[in-house]
């Protein structure tokens, strides 16, 4: 089944993921490697696409990313302008 997303932005966490990753000085490749150790396969390029919000994120990926970054799920979606994303569709 195809994923249906309204608007051009495909996820809500991209900006926060990038901000947290850079603050913790973790590379996209390291996140990908750590996710793989958890059994969640997201390549480095997909991490980049998540950050620029051109790729959707599953709930399993969301949970694993939070675990790898040692942040809460709320930290990944904090201060997200969901309403603005919907109005662009």
Number of C-alpha atoms within 10 A of each C-alpha: 3 4 7 8 12 12 12 12 19 20 22 21 24 24 17 17 22 20 14 16 17 12 9 11 9 13 14 19 15 13 20 20 18 19 19 14 11 12 10 15 14 19 16 16 12 17 22 17 17 23 21 17 18 15 16 19 21 11 9 9 15 14 15 20 25 16 15 16 16 12 13 13 15 10 14 23 18 12 11 14 10 12 8 10 16 13 9 10 10
